[in-house]
Amino acid sequence: MKTLAVCAGLLAALLITACGFEPETTPGTKLRGTWQSNDPTDYSGTLTISISSNNNNINRIKINGYGKGQTPSILDGGDDNKRPFKDFTKDRSLEWYLEVAAQKNTSKYYSEEGMFFIIDLGVVSEGIPYTYYEDDYWEDNSSSTQYKARNRILCFTFGGRIEKLVNSD
């Protein structure tokens, strides 16, 4: 019986490896999707992040919004260095990669933080500090029953200002 269990375990490991299964806690995989500004009164924009689904290892990000016209005037305390993604080409698919500094994974909470790099016109950006986290919460629906939902938050830091984005998928 013990031999059967070992064989089943080895077969499962072989199938997972052969199918290219990547656990959802691999750094960066949870960033996949469309992200919108949490507070569009400051700056507004969306990020569409895709993860390489084949072996070319090229991840893509498309930045929409975050235009220069969104920065308040200097008289109103505006600082264009705090505008998210200000130096990147907009509305075009760019490459990106991560350097993860820390990861935490429990049954109710996941987080990772590190540096996010964008390659625009062949130039690698300085690292943009990022934090991703998710947690579960209970939400009521129209039939008065509760169900478990998950917050997915992605934060970047620009000029000391945190841009908080929520996943809209």
C-alpha positions as CSV (number, residue, x, y, z in Angstrom):
1,M,0.0,0.0,0.0
2,K,2.9,2.3,0.8
3,T,4.4,1.7,-2.6
4,L,1.1,2.5,-4.3
5,A,1.0,5.9,-2.4
6,V,4.6,6.7,-3.4
7,C,3.9,5.8,-7.0
8,A,0.7,8.0,-7.1
9,G,2.7,10.9,-5.6
10,L,5.4,10.5,-8.2
11,L,2.9,10.3,-11.0
12,A,1.1,13.4,-9.8
13,A,4.5,15.3,-9.6
14,L,5.3,14.1,-13.1
15,L,2.0,15.3,-14.5
16,I,2.2,18.7,-12.9
17,T,5.7,19.2,-14.2
18,A,4.8,18.0,-17.7
19,C,1.7,20.2,-17.9
20,G,3.7,23.3,-17.0
21,F,1.6,23.9,-13.9
22,E,2.7,27.0,-12.1
23,P,1.3,27.5,-8.6
24,E,-0.6,30.8,-8.1
25,T,1.8,31.9,-5.4
26,T,4.7,32.2,-7.9
27,P,5.8,35.8,-7.7
28,G,4.0,38.0,-10.2
29,T,1.3,35.6,-11.3
30,K,-1.3,37.2,-9.1
31,L,-0.7,40.6,-10.9
32,R,-2.4,39.3,-14.0
33,G,-5.5,41.3,-15.0
34,T,-6.9,44.8,-15.3
35,W,-6.2,47.3,-12.5
36,Q,-7.9,50.6,-11.9
37,S,-7.1,53.6,-9.8
38,N,-8.7,53.2,-6.3
39,D,-9.0,57.0,-6.0
40,P,-9.5,58.6,-9.4
41,T,-9.9,62.0,-7.9
42,D,-6.1,62.2,-7.7
43,Y,-5.0,60.4,-10.8
44,S,-6.9,58.0,-13.0
45,G,-5.7,55.2,-15.2
46,T,-5.7,51.5,-15.8
47,L,-3.0,48.9,-16.1
48,T,-3.5,45.7,-18.0
49,I,-1.0,43.1,-17.0
50,S,-0.4,39.8,-18.8
51,I,1.8,37.0,-17.8
52,S,3.7,34.9,-20.4
53,S,1.6,31.9,-21.2
54,N,4.2,30.2,-23.4
55,N,7.9,29.7,-23.0
56,N,9.0,33.1,-24.4
57,N,9.0,34.5,-20.8
58,I,7.8,38.0,-22.0
59,N,5.3,39.6,-19.6
60,R,3.3,42.6,-20.9
61,I,1.8,45.7,-19.3
62,K,-0.3,48.3,-21.0
63,I,-0.7,51.7,-19.3
64,N,-3.8,53.9,-20.0
65,G,-4.5,57.3,-18.5
66,Y,-2.2,59.0,-16.0
67,G,-1.8,62.0,-18.4
68,K,0.1,65.1,-17.6
69,G,-3.1,67.1,-17.4
70,Q,-4.0,65.2,-14.3
71,T,-1.2,66.8,-12.2
72,P,-2.6,69.7,-10.1
73,S,-0.9,73.0,-10.7
74,I,2.1,74.0,-8.6
75,L,0.0,76.6,-6.9
76,D,-2.3,73.8,-5.8
77,G,0.6,71.7,-4.5
78,G,1.0,69.6,-7.6
79,D,4.2,67.7,-8.1
80,D,4.5,65.9,-11.5
81,N,7.0,63.5,-9.9
82,K,4.1,61.9,-8.0
83,R,2.1,61.2,-11.2
84,P,2.0,57.4,-11.7
85,F,3.8,56.0,-14.7
86,K,4.5,59.5,-16.0
87,D,7.6,58.6,-18.0
88,F,6.2,55.5,-19.8
89,T,4.7,55.2,-23.3
90,K,0.9,55.0,-22.9
91,D,-1.6,52.8,-24.8
92,R,1.1,50.4,-26.0
93,S,2.2,46.9,-24.8
94,L,5.5,47.1,-22.9
95,E,7.6,44.4,-21.3
96,W,8.0,44.1,-17.5
97,Y,9.6,41.9,-14.8
98,L,9.9,41.8,-11.0
99,E,12.4,41.4,-8.3
100,V,10.5,40.1,-5.3
101,A,11.9,41.0,-1.9
102,A,9.3,39.4,0.4
103,Q,6.4,37.1,0.1
104,K,3.8,36.0,2.8
105,N,1.3,33.3,2.2
106,T,-1.3,32.1,4.7
107,S,-4.7,30.5,4.3
108,K,-6.4,33.9,4.6
109,Y,-3.8,36.4,3.3
110,Y,-1.2,36.7,0.6
111,S,1.2,39.5,0.0
112,E,4.4,40.2,-2.0
113,E,6.6,43.2,-2.3
114,G,9.6,44.2,-4.3
115,M,10.6,46.2,-7.4
116,F,8.7,46.4,-10.7
117,F,10.7,47.1,-13.8
118,I,9.2,48.2,-17.1
119,I,11.1,48.1,-20.5
120,D,10.1,51.0,-22.7
121,L,11.7,51.4,-26.1
122,G,14.5,49.1,-25.0
123,V,15.3,51.0,-21.8
124,V,14.8,49.3,-18.4
125,S,13.2,51.6,-15.9
126,E,14.5,52.2,-12.4
127,G,12.7,49.9,-10.1
128,I,9.3,51.0,-9.0
129,P,8.5,49.9,-5.4
130,Y,5.3,47.7,-5.4
131,T,3.2,45.8,-2.9
132,Y,0.5,43.3,-3.8
133,Y,-1.8,41.9,-1.2
134,E,-5.1,40.1,-1.1
135,D,-7.4,39.0,1.7
136,D,-10.8,37.4,2.1
137,Y,-13.9,39.1,3.4
138,W,-17.6,38.2,3.7
139,E,-20.0,40.0,1.4
140,D,-23.8,39.8,1.3
141,N,-25.7,39.3,-1.9
142,S,-29.3,40.0,-2.9
143,S,-30.6,36.7,-1.5
144,S,-29.4,37.6,2.1
145,T,-26.7,34.9,2.1
146,Q,-23.1,35.6,2.7
147,Y,-20.2,34.5,0.4
148,K,-16.5,34.7,0.6
149,A,-14.9,37.3,-1.7
150,R,-11.3,38.4,-2.1
151,N,-9.8,41.9,-2.2
152,R,-6.9,42.2,-4.6
153,I,-4.8,45.4,-4.2
154,L,-1.7,46.5,-6.1
155,C,0.2,49.6,-4.8
156,F,3.1,51.4,-6.5
157,T,5.1,54.3,-5.0
158,F,5.9,57.4,-7.1
159,G,7.7,60.3,-5.6
160,G,6.8,59.2,-2.1
161,R,3.1,59.0,-3.1
162,I,1.3,55.6,-3.1
163,E,-0.9,54.8,-6.0
164,K,-3.4,52.1,-5.0
165,L,-5.1,50.1,-7.7
166,V,-7.8,47.5,-7.4
167,N,-8.3,44.5,-9.6
168,S,-11.4,44.9,-11.8
169,D,-11.5,41.4,-13.3
